[in-house]
């Protein structure tokens, strides 16, 4: 056998061959993942059947092949519950259904032409001599399609004209024709879209010209028979692409490659439901697609109401969550161009509905901002008369909703303005708030709600602004989301080993490496500077035209690097806090003009300096501060004309174990240390569109070593860390220990350990142990997902009182959710609530730990939740997470911790008349799996696509209940998680049946009662624009 990669089922014959490879090759095999077993095993069987039938005499292939199929099906029939029965056997003699044809008025069968490529075939089309051109292939697909979806970056008259007759006939027959397109590069023609609209096609357009938001060219021909086909490739709707061009397109047969069709359909539906694609309107197209649309952000006040994008919805939720916690002075941080004013308007709309009086003051420093903000608020509130301007010569009369410049307020003075006159104060560009005029206003006013808006909470002059918000940011747009929304430039990150050994340098807790020692290492050897220059020249796309900032450890280091770069022919200069202001300003202008190629600095450009043309960053200062790392990265991510990517060179040395690489990578990628390690090992497969991350081999090993060693990774090391913290804080709580050690909560409970175990190992006194102490302690780690106040407050109250059985069914169910989680593997004689509670009472240390854990979990709540409206006795909160056992307890009789086994994705609860559906987005849990990824997903924040069990027929009792649940008085409760590794599922809420397609399985669209939170939609969606 040849060395290489395989994905082959191990048979007895293959097993023998593997034994013969000897020591020259290493065999890497493993078990089939459960969710991929159906595809992998059926592929093997299909190959064998094809081989066997192909080996038969041609005259016998049909009859003997069908007989073989009947034998296989008979074997499957002998295993009940597989959904296979005698009806699946081929008839004798073997026949193939070619079509079901309607009748013409004279009774003769209607003609239904076949596609040029057979329905079962997937093939590559290249417009090559001897094969039908792509345009002809498309024409032959139209007559048999029941619905057509087109995804096309450019649409022109020359491309649609040959297809117009077929498109018109398709629509006239009552069939849908949908098109998604863009105005990118201005290639799409207004007349072409008008022609499509006139014939009855549904057209939606994306006017985002900031990047290649949609560059796809694809067709999906839906057929109710199940034999859908798709064309995916390089051909736009132009004559050249369809007829004469050297274009490559793959024609996909759904019967042969159903997963490709499923993904196409899923992503198309997601795009279609998103506000980024607007229903085509000729007037709007002319206004937004011309050159004037590229001059800057503008508002098109369409008659439809403003709806937040998913990331905006998430930021608004975080602000609302802060207010629920009693925090009424909140800062929203979001990149320029992400719609901060829209978010402020929607936030005010929500506040207005909750407040008896809602006088508003919106403050900005320029009239243009005030004009645009007022227009946005009027649009959001659907009130064209809302608000008054207080700027220049304009003064308000009613002072109910005022949009004022800070200059006008300061000129008038605050003497006549009552401190509590305005209930809601919104201050745009809040980073200006350190100025005296803003300070005076903020110190004078006492609004019920203060909201600050800014893209840059840090100021270059180090003047603080966060103290106005108790040192916290309520909502901040993640770097990931800003890049995905194309509000920031993509980055290409290169981690490069520089060979430095920092393990012997002094380290101070909270401050990092000793600056002077670090400076000596980084400036002692010219070879290090030459290595940096060599890597810059070899990695940056064009070092002769780059505009770079290099972040250094000290003034001397900055000057050292600037001198070497200049000597190498790369014009550079060092700018530090010691540089006069006029020189600094001139330097920045020279960098922007391209007269300088690099500016080296210490902390000067970490914050508050906006240089959009910077397209290259050198990270020469080792820092594990996530804030500093993101600030430095942010200096190169501002959008600028002609800049497609920001190149980041991060020079990696060998670090002390105190240096925590996971903090900076976690700020960028998110996730635990183990998930970060997987990302590093796999080469960062999941990044925002246009981004790239790469570590060289030495840097990879150093980062992985650091991820393993930087925190106390073993239980004895964590116990030692606890002893150190206890010396400073006497008897630290779990919350205090997490804050001081930097450990994530999950690591306290790793390796079957818990907080009580750590306390004992660290020499801290604990309460007496109970008879089942070790087993119940392990159960505490199964509570880490709990994230709603209903469970936390109820459990805390119950544990702090007599632990008697509550009177209400809702509270009994809540307590059982706790007890069944903790006592799952404990041999409890009395399974009823009182008996289980008595067992837990015998373990005072467990109770004490759970109380400390609940305090930590309360602080981790990051979604707004509320109970299911018409089910007061069901203790489930929308957008909270629950395990299967908790779901069983929440919907059960509420009397016993003994619960039935449940492993399937569906369950009928007759007492509650509810079908519970639980689904996993990535069912393989190993890597991206196209065969399992697009079965269950969110089409929009309200619409869920879900597949039933593979045996469910549409006319079965279960299938009919799904379709008719509303009239039957039953409910559909939906739960979802992203991977099978997660213990708990998000409760998405009740769903309402909309439609379905097919059977065994049924592909159903459900409408949620409440929309998904922005971040949840991003997790569960097939695609988010």
C-alpha positions, 0 to 999 in steps of 0.5 A, a space after each residue: 500500500 502507498 503511504 498517504 491519507 485514506 478514508 476507507 472502511 477496514 475490511 478483513 482483507 484490508 486488515 490483512 494487508 495492513 499487517 503486512 506493511 511492517 515497520 516501514 509505515 505506521 497505521 493510523 486507524 480509529 472508530 467510525 463516528 456515530 453520525 458519519 457511520 451511515 454515510 461511510 458504511 453505505 458507501 462501502 456497500 454501494 461500492 461492493 454492489 456496483 462491483 458485483 453487478 458490474 461483474 455480471 453478464 450484461 443480459 443478467 445485470 438487471 434481473 440478478 442485480 434486483 434480486 441481490 437488492 431484494 436479499 439485502 432489503 430482506 436482511 434489513 427488514 429482519 431488524 425492526 425499527 430501521 424503517 425498512 419494509 417490504 415496500 422498499 423491494 424492487 419489483 420483478 422485473 426491475 423497472 426504473 421510473 423515468 417521469 410522471 407526466 401530466 395530460 394535455 387537453 386532448 388526453 395525450 401525455 405532456 412532453 417533459 424534456 430531459 436535462 442534457 446531463 442525466 439527473 443522476 450524474 455529477 460532472 465538470 463542465 468547461 465549455 470545451 469542444 464536444 460538450 454542451 455549453 453551459 448556457 445550453 445545459 441550463 436551458 434543458 434544466 428549466 422545463 422539469 424544475 419546480 422551483 429555481 434559486 439563482 445566486 449570481 454576483 453579476 447579471 447583465 442583459 446578454 446573459 439573461 436574454 437567451 433564458 427569458 422565454 424559459 424563465 417567463 414560462 416557468 413563472 407563468 406556471 406558478 413556479 418560483 424563481 428567486 435571484 440574489 445578486 449584488 452591485 459589486 464593481 457596478 457590473 449588474 445592469 438595472 435593465 436586466 433586473 427590471 426584465 426579470 422583475 417584470 416576468 415575475 421573478 423575485 429579486 433581491 440585491 446587496 448594495 454592499 460594495 465594500 468587498 466581495 460580499 457575494 462572488 458566487 455564481 450558482 443555480 439550484 433547480 429544485 424538483 419535487 421528485 427529489 432529483 434536484 440539480 445544481 450548477 456551481 462555478 465561474 459563470 456569471 449571467 453574461 453572454 461570455 460566461 454562458 457561451 464563449 468563456 473558458 468557464 468551469 462549472 460543476 453540475 451536481 446531482 442531488 440524488 448522487 450528492 445530496 449534501 451539496 444540494 442541502 448546503 446550497 439550499 441552506 445557505 441560499 435560504 439564510 442569505 434570502 432572509 437577511 436584511 443585507 439583501 433588499 427586495 429589488 426596487 429600481 429607484 433604490 438601485 439607481 440611488 445606491 448602485 451608482 458612483 455616489 454610493 461609494 462616497 461614504 455611509 448614507 441612509 436610505 429611508 425605505 418604508 420598512 422598519 429598521 431591524 438590527 443585524 445579528 451582531 447589533 442585536 447581540 450588543 443591544 442584548 448585552 446593554 439590556 442585560 447590564 441594566 437588569 443588573 442595576 447598571 444604568 451608565 453603559 458604554 457601547 464600543 463598536 467599530 466605525 461603520 457598524 451602525 452605533 447610531 442605529 443601535 442607539 435608536 433601537 435601544 431608545 425605542 425599547 427604553 421608551 416603551 418601558 419608561 413613563 417619561 423618556 426625555 432624550 438628549 443626544 450629544 455630538 460634536 458636529 452638525 453632520 452627525 446630529 443631522 444623520 442621527 436625528 434622521 436615523 431616530 425618526 426612521 427607527 421610531 417611525 415618527 417623522 416629527 421626532 426630535 429637535 436640533 440644538 446646533 448653530 442657530 437652531 434651538 429647541 422649543 419643547 426640549 423633549 427630544 433634543 439633538 444637541 452639539 456640545 458647543 451649543 450646550 457649553 455656549 448656553 451654559 447649564 444653569 437653567 437646565 435641571 439635572 434630571 430634565 433628561 431621562 435618557 442621555 446618549 453621547 456619541 464619540 464618547 472618547 471626547 468625554 475627557 474634554 472639559 465641556 463634556 466633563 461639565 455636562 456629565 457632572 451636571 446631568 443625572 439621567 435615569 439612563 446614560 449611554 456612551 457610543 465610541 469606536 475607541 474607548 482608549 485615548 492617546 492622551 491617556 485621559 480616562 473615560 471608563 470611570 463614568 461607567 464604573 470602569 466597565 464596558 457594557 457591550 463591545 463588538 468582537 473583532 471577529 464580528 467586525 471583520 465578518 461584517 467587513 467593518 474592519 480589514 481582514 488580517 494575515 497573521 504570521 507567527 515567526 520564531 525569532 530564536 530569543 530565549 526569555 526564560 531567564 528574564 525576571 518576571 513581575 506578577 501583573 507587569 510581565 517581563 522586566 523592561 530593562 532586561 527585555 530591552 537588553 535581550 532585544 537590542 544586544 544583537 544585530 542578528 535579531 534585527 536582520 532576522 526581522 528585516 529578512 522576514 518582513 521582506 519575505 512575508 509582506 506582499 510588497 515591503 517597498 510600498 507598505 505602511 507599517 507600525 512596529 511595537 517595541 519594548 522601549 525607546 531604545 528598542 524603537 530607535 534600534 529597529 528604526 536605524 536597522 530598517 533605514 540602513 536596509 533601505 526601508 525608510 523608518 523612524 522611531 516615535 515615542 512619548 518623548 517626541 514633540 507633538 509636531 514631529 509626531 504629527 509630521 511623521 504620521 503624515 509622512 507614513 500616510 503619504 508613503 514617504 516612510 515605510 515604518 514607524 517604530 513606537 512603544 505605547 504611543 499608537 496602542 490606542 486612540 490614534 487613527 491611521 487607516 492606511 497602515 497595512 502592516 504591523 510588527 509585534 516586537 514586544 512580547 505581551 500576554 495582555 489581551 487588551 494590549 494585543 487587540 489594541 495593537 492589532 486594531 491599529 492596522 485593521 481600519 478600512 482604507 481605499 486600496 487596502 485589502 488585508 493587514 499583514 501582521 508579523 508576530 515574533 515569538 520567542 521562548 517564554 517563561 511559563 508565567 507568560 500566558 499565550 492563551 490570553 492573547 490567542 483567546 482574545 482573538 479566537 475565543 475558546 478554552 486552552 484545549 480548543 486553542 491548541 487544536 486550532 494551532 495544531 490544525 492550522 487555524 481552519 475557522 477564521 473570518 472571511 479573508 483572514 489567514 493565520 500561520 505559525 512557523 514550525 518552531 513557533 507552533 511548538 513554542 505556542 503549544 508548549 506554552 499553552 500546556 505549561 503557562 497555567 497550573 495545568 495539573 491538580 498539584 500545581 493548582 493546589 500550590 497556586 491556591 496555597 499562594 492565593 490563600 497567603 494573601 487572602 486568608 480563605 479565598 472564595 472560588 470567585 476570588 481564586 479564579 480572579 487571582 489565578 487566571 484559571 477558567 472555571 472549567 479547569 477547576 472541575 477537570 480530571 474528576 476534581 472539584 473546588 472542595 478537592 482543591 481546597 483540601 489539597 491546598 490545606 484549607 479547612 473543609 466541612 465534614 464529608 458525607 457517605 457519598 462524598 466523592 461521587 456527589 462531588 464529581 456531580 458538581 462539575 455537571 452544573 457548569 452550564 447553568 446560566 439562568 437566574 431562575 435555577 440559580 436563585 431557586 437553588 440558592 434559596 433552597 440550599 440556604 433554608 431547610 431543603 424541604 420539598 416545595 409546594 409548587 410543581 414548578 419549584 419541585 421540578 427545579 429542585 429535581 433538576 439539581 438533585 438528578 444532576 448531582 445524584 445521578 450515579 448515587 445509590 439512593 434508596 428513596 428516589 423521591 424528592 424528600 429522600 433525595 434531599 435527605 441524602 444531599 443534606 448529609 454532605 455539608 461541604 458539597 452544599 457549601 461548594 454549590 453555593 460558591 459555584 452558584 455565585 460564580 455562575 450568576 456572574 457568567 449569565 450573558 443572555 436575557 432570558 424569560 419563561 415560556 409564556 403559557 406554561 407557568 409550571 415548566 421551569 425552562 427559560 428561553 435562551 438558557 442551557 439544559 442537559 437532557 436530564 434537566 429537560 426530563 425533570 422540567 417536563 416530568 411529574 416532579 416527584 422523583 429523581 429516577 428518570 427514563 433513559 433518553 438518547 434520541 433527538 426527539 421525545 414525546 411528553 404526553 403529560 405536557 403534550 409536547 414534542 421535544 426536539 434536540 439537535 446538534 449542529 456539528 454532529 461529528 464533533 471532529 472536524 467540518 463534516 459536510 454529510 452532517 452539517 446541513 441537516 439542522 440549522 437556523 435559516 433566520 433568527 426565527 426560522 429553523 430547518 430541522 430533519 426528523 428521524 430517518 424513519 418518520 413518514 409524513 403520514 405517520 402518527 408522529 409526522 401528522 402531529 408535527 404538521 398539525 400540532 397547533 390544532 391538536 393542542 400540542 407544542 414543539 419545544 426546540 433545543 440545540 447545541 453546536 457540537 456533540 462535546 457540549 453537555 447542554 442544549 440551548 432552549 430555543 423556545 416553542 416552534 410553530 410548523 410552517 412547511 416540510 419537504 420529503 419524508 424518512 426524514 421529513 425536512 421541516 421549517 419551524 417558526 420560533 416564538 422568539 427570535 434567536 439572540 444575535 450570537 446564537 443565530 451566528 452559531 446555528 445559522 447555515 450562513 450569516 452575511 
